[in-house]
């Protein structure tokens, strides 16, 4: 998914407060385009907390009637230095990218696109979709992987069903009551990602990696995290050092997304759909995209970073399938230097 803000912020907004050791990250509404745009609730990044592990972006959307909202309608757009993890609850999305991958994103199945040095992709609601509901997450790539060639992976996790809980672990490993479930999908930093469904009144005990920080996003129902209420659409943050957590549904079914990972120690600069390390890299990424898409021409003054990688044809973003809708232009850069994303000191 693209960040379709026409004036992307270089600093994030403030959010909620702590509640009994659970830091509450309040969502903000962001429209994906024009007057019939689908709205998303964004909980990462924000000024209060930019990352949870290497997870650096979380948009949560729906349930949305696509005939009323225009659904997912995102033409070709770029990414660098990150992975996109698509996770649907309802509906289907058609994915195409410049690395040659085409896929249907379906509920309960992970689609993980690695941008590496650069990729473009499009996302459109499938024709048969009536209700679209899910989440789009980004993962910052470490220095060792951020200039790799782009790629795409698909994984359909088998659910662990235990005492009224149904858990699908799509990245990493997680202890669920007295079982452990693991994903075979390789990650470039230690991570965990899972969908947790609870029947009314059910409790699930999770065994956590103490070196990870974790976030719990409540999508549906009413849930207690270690006995404390997590508001709907909020992201509840737990710092490192925790070895377990208990989730309890109240009197209705619950759906929670869990993300986590080792604190990401590298400084990143994030603007629009690009993740880099410096303001100058972001400027170069934007220029490459605008030149390759035909929106601008390159001048003698345009610097191309020596550390930046391109494909065999000398393109950062590759070649997109023909006869597709026109690509999105990049927004205008801010008049100030783009600042690094940093988390508050523990």
VEXRO-308758 format. One record per residue (C-alpha): residue number from 1; residue in one letter; chain; x, y, z. Coordinates in Angstrom, 2 decimals. Layout:
<rs>
  seq  type  mol        x        y        z
  NUM     A    A        X        Y        Z
...
</rs>
This chain:
<rs>
  seq  type  mol        x        y        z
    1     X    A     0.00     0.00     0.00
    2     X    A     1.13     3.51    -0.70
    3     X    A     1.17     6.37     1.73
    4     X    A    -1.07     8.64    -0.36
    5     X    A    -0.63    11.76     1.74
    6     X    A     0.02    14.63    -0.68
    7     X    A     2.06    16.41     2.00
    8     X    A     3.79    13.64     3.94
    9     X    A     4.93    14.73     7.36
   10     X    A     8.59    14.66     8.31
   11     X    A     7.57    14.55    11.98
   12     X    A     4.83    12.39    13.48
   13     X    A     1.87    13.47    15.63
   14     X    A     1.61    12.99    19.36
   15     X    A    -0.54    10.18    20.70
   16     X    A    -1.98     8.64    23.86
   17     X    A    -0.55     7.79    27.25
   18     X    A     0.48     4.77    29.26
   19     X    A    -2.10     2.64    31.03
   20     X    A    -0.81     0.24    33.69
   21     X    A     2.44    -0.43    31.80
   22     X    A     0.75    -0.68    28.38
   23     X    A     1.57     2.36    26.24
   24     X    A    -1.50     3.28    24.16
   25     X    A    -0.86     4.48    20.61
   26     X    A    -3.94     6.25    19.29
   27     X    A    -4.87     5.88    15.61
   28     X    A    -5.29     8.83    13.27
   29     X    A    -7.53     8.78    10.20
   30     X    A    -5.84     9.07     6.80
   31     X    A    -7.83     9.11     3.51
   32     X    A    -6.34     7.08     0.64
   33     X    A    -6.99     9.56    -2.15
   34     X    A   -10.06    11.47    -3.39
   35     X    A   -13.64    12.08    -2.18
   36     X    A   -14.64     8.38    -2.25
   37     X    A   -11.34     7.28    -0.78
   38     X    A   -11.09     4.45     1.69
   39     X    A   -10.03     5.72     5.11
   40     X    A    -7.32     3.98     7.13
   41     X    A    -6.41     4.20    10.82
   42     X    A    -2.66     4.73    11.22
   43     X    A    -0.93     3.80    14.48
   44     X    A     2.68     3.68    13.26
   45     X    A     4.67     5.85    12.90
   46     X    A     3.94     8.71    15.25
   47     X    A     5.99    11.07    17.37
   48     X    A     5.40     9.03    20.49
   49     X    A     6.79     5.85    18.92
   50     X    A     8.20     5.39    15.43
   51     X    A     8.96     1.67    15.45
   52     X    A     8.14    -1.57    17.24
   53     X    A    11.10    -3.77    16.44
   54     X    A    11.65    -3.12    12.73
   55     X    A     7.90    -2.59    12.15
   56     X    A     7.76     1.06    11.04
   57     X    A     4.25     1.54     9.58
   58     X    A     0.79     0.16    10.35
   59     X    A    -2.38     1.09     8.48
   60     X    A    -5.62    -0.62     9.54
   61     X    A    -8.71    -0.32     7.31
   62     X    A   -12.31    -1.50     6.94
   63     X    A   -14.62    -3.24     7.03
   64     X    A   -15.28    -1.13     3.95
   65     X    A   -17.99    -1.49     1.28
   66     X    A   -15.90    -1.04    -1.87
   67     X    A   -18.90     0.09    -3.92
   68     X    A   -19.27     3.07    -1.60
   69     X    A   -15.62     3.85    -0.83
   70     X    A   -13.89     2.88    -4.10
   71     X    A   -11.98     0.27    -2.09
   72     X    A    -8.28    -0.31    -2.64
   73     X    A    -7.38     1.71    -5.72
   74     X    A    -3.64     2.35    -5.63
   75     X    A    -1.83     2.53    -9.01
   76     X    A     1.90     1.97    -9.50
   77     X    A     3.97     3.61    -6.76
   78     X    A     7.48     3.10    -5.31
   79     X    A     9.11     1.71    -2.17
   80     X    A    12.73     1.52    -1.01
   81     X    A    14.50     0.06     2.02
   82     X    A    11.50    -1.79     3.45
   83     X    A     9.19    -4.79     3.25
   84     X    A     5.41    -4.55     2.95
   85     X    A     3.38    -7.18     4.80
   86     X    A    -0.24    -7.43     3.62
   87     X    A    -2.73    -9.16     5.92
   88     X    A    -6.44    -9.31     5.09
   89     X    A    -9.46   -10.21     7.22
   90     X    A   -12.07    -9.92     4.44
   91     X    A   -11.93    -9.42     0.65
   92     X    A    -9.14    -9.81    -1.90
   93     X    A    -6.54    -7.49    -3.45
   94     X    A    -4.72    -7.86    -6.77
   95     X    A    -0.98    -7.18    -6.51
   96     X    A     1.47    -6.51    -9.38
   97     X    A     5.07    -5.31    -9.12
   98     X    A     8.11    -4.39   -11.17
   99     X    A    10.02    -7.49   -10.00
  100     X    A     7.61    -9.58   -12.08
  101     X    A     5.37   -10.88    -9.30
  102     X    A     1.58   -10.99    -9.51
  103     X    A    -0.55   -12.31    -6.65
  104     X    A    -4.01   -12.30    -5.12
  105     X    A    -3.88   -11.21    -1.47
  106     X    A    -6.42   -13.30     0.47
  107     X    A    -7.57   -13.39     4.11
  108     X    A    -5.31   -15.30     6.48
  109     X    A    -2.38   -15.38     4.03
  110     X    A     0.83   -13.37     4.25
  111     X    A     2.08   -11.54     1.18
  112     X    A     5.53   -10.09     1.90
  113     X    A     7.09    -7.79    -0.69
  114     X    A    10.74    -6.84    -0.19
  115     X    A    11.53    -3.52    -1.88
  116     X    A    15.30    -3.67    -1.37
  117     X    A    16.98    -0.98    -3.49
  118     X    A    13.66    -0.17    -5.16
  119     X    A    10.39    -1.58    -6.47
  120     X    A     7.07    -0.29    -7.77
  121     X    A     3.76    -2.06    -7.27
  122     X    A     0.01    -1.58    -7.57
  123     X    A    -2.89    -2.76    -5.41
  124     X    A    -6.53    -2.91    -6.51
  125     X    A    -9.54    -4.51    -4.88
  126     X    A   -10.42    -7.72    -6.71
  127     X    A   -13.56    -7.45    -8.85
  128     X    A   -15.48    -9.95    -6.69
  129     X    A   -14.70    -8.14    -3.43
  130     X    A   -17.61    -6.46    -1.66
  131     X    A   -16.16    -5.83     1.82
  132     X    A   -12.46    -5.02     2.28
  133     X    A   -10.91    -5.24     5.73
  134     X    A    -7.32    -5.72     6.80
  135     X    A    -3.96    -4.20     7.63
  136     X    A    -0.87    -3.10     5.76
  137     X    A     2.44    -3.08     7.61
  138     X    A     5.95    -2.01     6.69
  139     X    A     9.19    -3.45     8.04
  140     X    A    12.41    -1.40     7.89
  141     X    A    15.29    -3.33     6.32
  142     X    A    18.67    -3.27     8.09
  143     X    A    21.84    -2.04     6.41
  144     X    A    22.74    -5.61     5.44
  145     X    A    19.57    -6.04     3.34
  146     X    A    18.29    -2.64     2.32
  147     X    A    20.07    -2.60    -1.07
  148     X    A    19.15    -6.18    -2.01
  149     X    A    17.22    -7.07    -5.15
  150     X    A    13.43    -6.87    -4.71
  151     X    A    11.45   -10.06    -4.18
  152     X    A     8.06   -11.39    -3.04
  153     X    A     6.95   -14.24    -0.75
  154     X    A     3.60   -15.85     0.06
  155     X    A     2.78   -17.94     3.12
  156     X    A    -0.49   -19.43     4.38
  157     X    A    -0.06   -20.26     8.09
  158     X    A    -1.97   -23.12     9.68
  159     X    A    -3.95   -21.96    12.70
  160     X    A    -3.22   -23.11    16.24
  161     X    A    -6.61   -23.75    17.90
  162     X    A    -6.58   -23.92    21.70
  163     X    A    -9.19   -23.19    24.41
  164     X    A   -11.27   -20.79    22.34
  165     X    A    -8.26   -19.15    20.66
  166     X    A    -7.29   -19.40    16.99
  167     X    A    -3.83   -18.00    16.22
  168     X    A    -2.03   -17.68    12.89
  169     X    A     1.68   -16.89    13.17
  170     X    A     2.82   -15.40     9.86
  171     X    A     6.32   -14.25    10.90
  172     X    A     8.67   -15.52    13.59
  173     X    A     7.65   -17.79    16.48
  174     X    A     5.12   -17.48    19.28
  175     X    A     4.17   -19.60    22.29
  176     X    A     0.39   -20.12    22.41
  177     X    A    -0.87   -21.66    25.66
  178     X    A     1.36   -24.77    25.74
  179     X    A     2.16   -24.90    22.01
  180     X    A     4.65   -23.06    19.81
  181     X    A     3.94   -21.98    16.25
  182     X    A     6.58   -20.75    13.81
  183     X    A     6.64   -19.28    10.32
  184     X    A     9.20   -20.50     7.74
  185     X    A     9.42   -17.03     6.16
  186     X    A    12.93   -15.65     6.69
  187     X    A    13.25   -12.17     8.20
  188     X    A    16.21    -9.78     8.10
  189     X    A    15.82    -8.82    11.76
  190     X    A    14.22   -10.87    14.58
  191     X    A    10.44   -10.37    14.28
  192     X    A     7.07   -11.84    15.17
  193     X    A     3.67   -11.27    13.55
  194     X    A     0.38   -13.05    14.29
  195     X    A    -3.40   -12.78    14.07
  196     X    A    -5.23   -13.79    17.26
  197     X    A    -8.95   -14.68    17.29
  198     X    A   -10.73   -15.25    20.60
  199     X    A   -14.19   -16.61    21.29
  200     X    A   -16.29   -14.65    23.83
  201     X    A   -14.83   -15.17    27.30
  202     X    A   -11.74   -17.02    26.06
  203     X    A    -8.22   -16.35    27.35
  204     X    A    -4.96   -17.08    25.56
  205     X    A    -1.56   -17.11    27.27
  206     X    A     1.30   -15.98    25.02
  207     X    A     4.96   -16.76    25.65
  208     X    A     6.97   -13.72    24.54
  209     X    A    10.62   -13.30    23.63
  210     X    A    12.01   -11.06    26.37
  211     X    A    14.40    -9.37    23.91
  212     X    A    11.42    -8.18    21.82
  213     X    A     9.14    -5.20    22.19
  214     X    A     5.53    -5.96    21.21
  215     X    A     2.41    -4.24    19.94
  216     X    A    -1.22    -5.45    20.13
  217     X    A    -3.72    -3.89    17.70
  218     X    A    -7.39    -4.45    18.56
  219     X    A    -9.44    -4.82    15.38
  220     X    A   -12.74    -6.17    16.73
  221     X    A   -14.45    -6.90    20.03
  222     X    A   -13.42    -6.02    23.56
  223     X    A   -10.20    -7.41    25.02
  224     X    A    -8.12    -7.24    28.17
  225     X    A    -4.32    -7.29    27.89
  226     X    A    -3.02    -8.57    31.23
  227     X    A    -6.30    -7.46    32.79
  228     X    A    -6.35    -3.95    31.29
  229     X    A    -8.70    -2.80    28.53
  230     X    A    -7.20    -2.09    25.10
  231     X    A    -9.38     0.45    23.21
  232     X    A   -10.57    -0.53    19.75
  233     X    A    -8.22     0.44    16.89
  234     X    A    -5.49     1.39    19.38
  235     X    A    -2.04    -0.21    19.37
  236     X    A    -0.96    -1.31    22.85
  237     X    A     2.82    -1.31    23.30
  238     X    A     4.80    -3.55    25.68
  239     X    A     8.55    -2.88    26.15
  240     X    A    11.32    -5.47    26.21
  241     X    A    11.70    -7.70    29.24
  242     X    A     8.26    -9.28    29.08
  243     X    A     8.17   -13.10    28.90
  244     X    A     4.39   -13.55    28.73
  245     X    A     1.09   -11.80    28.19
  246     X    A    -2.54   -12.86    28.62
  247     X    A    -5.35   -11.75    26.31
  248     X    A    -8.94   -12.21    27.46
  249     X    A   -12.04   -11.59    25.35
  250     X    A   -15.05   -10.06    27.02
  251     X    A   -18.57   -10.96    25.85
  252     X    A   -17.98   -10.89    22.08
  253     X    A   -15.51   -12.32    19.53
  254     X    A   -12.12   -10.59    19.40
  255     X    A    -9.52   -10.10    16.69
  256     X    A    -6.04    -8.79    17.59
  257     X    A    -2.92    -8.33    15.47
  258     X    A     0.37    -8.91    17.30
  259     X    A     3.65    -7.46    16.04
  260     X    A     7.05    -7.46    17.73
  261     X    A    10.78    -7.65    17.35
  262     X    A    14.15    -6.74    18.75
  263     X    A    14.49    -2.93    19.01
  264     X    A    15.75    -1.62    15.67
  265     X    A    18.97     0.21    16.48
  266     X    A    19.69     1.73    13.08
  267     X    A    18.64     5.30    12.38
  268     X    A    16.18     5.58     9.50
  269     X    A    14.77     8.45     7.49
  270     X    A    11.23     7.81     6.23
  271     X    A     9.28    10.03     3.85
  272     X    A     6.29     9.13     1.66
  273     X    A     7.00     5.54     0.52
  274     X    A    10.77     5.64     0.94
  275     X    A    12.94     4.42     3.81
  276     X    A    16.59     5.51     3.72
  277     X    A    19.31     6.68     6.06
  278     X    A    19.80    10.33     5.10
  279     X    A    17.87    13.25     3.66
  280     X    A    20.10    13.06     0.58
  281     X    A    19.13     9.44    -0.07
  282     X    A    15.44    10.31     0.03
  283     X    A    16.02    13.14    -2.45
  284     X    A    17.85    10.71    -4.76
  285     X    A    15.11     8.06    -4.44
  286     X    A    12.41    10.56    -5.33
  287     X    A    14.39    11.88    -8.30
  288     X    A    15.07     8.37    -9.64
  289     X    A    11.38     7.52    -9.41
  290     X    A    10.18    10.72   -11.05
  291     X    A    12.73    10.37   -13.87
  292     X    A    12.03     6.68   -14.47
  293     X    A     8.26     7.30   -14.55
  294     X    A     8.67    10.18   -17.01
  295     X    A     7.47    12.95   -14.68
  296     X    A    10.83    14.78   -14.62
  297     X    A    14.17    14.93   -16.40
  298     X    A    17.52    14.51   -14.72
  299     X    A    19.77    17.56   -14.65
  300     X    A    23.53    17.84   -14.24
  301     X    A    22.98    19.04   -10.67
  302     X    A    21.13    15.90    -9.60
  303     X    A    23.37    13.85    -7.34
  304     X    A    23.09    10.08    -7.38
  305     X    A    24.43     8.52    -4.21
  306     X    A    27.45     6.24    -4.69
  307     X    A    25.98     3.78    -2.18
  308     X    A    22.68     3.39    -4.06
  309     X    A    22.00     0.24    -6.07
  310     X    A    20.30    -0.22    -9.45
  311     X    A    19.25    -3.20   -11.52
  312     X    A    21.07    -4.58   -14.58
  313     X    A    19.28    -2.08   -16.83
  314     X    A    20.44     0.84   -14.68
  315     X    A    16.98     1.34   -13.17
  316     X    A    16.24     1.64    -9.47
  317     X    A    12.57     0.69    -9.75
  318     X    A    12.60    -1.90   -12.53
  319     X    A    10.09    -2.37   -15.36
  320     X    A     6.38    -2.50   -14.60
  321     X    A     3.90    -4.66   -16.57
  322     X    A     2.56    -2.82   -19.65
  323     X    A    -0.95    -1.44   -20.19
  324     X    A    -1.53    -0.61   -16.53
  325     X    A    -2.98     2.61   -15.03
  326     X    A    -0.62     5.59   -14.91
  327     X    A     1.79     5.71   -11.95
  328     X    A     1.35     8.05    -9.02
  329     X    A     3.64    11.11    -8.98
  330     X    A     5.69    11.66    -5.85
  331     X    A     4.70    14.60    -3.62
  332     X    A     6.87    17.69    -3.45
  333     X    A     9.70    17.43    -0.94
  334     X    A     9.44    19.59     2.21
  335     X    A    11.47    22.77     2.43
  336     X    A    13.35    21.48     5.46
  337     X    A    15.66    18.53     5.98
  338     X    A    13.83    15.26     6.61
  339     X    A    14.57    14.16    10.16
  340     X    A    15.45    10.66    11.34
  341     X    A    12.88     8.48    13.11
  342     X    A    13.89     7.71    16.67
  343     X    A    12.09     6.01    19.54
  344     X    A    12.10     7.51    23.03
  345     X    A    14.78     6.28    25.40
  346     X    A    13.65     3.30    27.53
</rs>
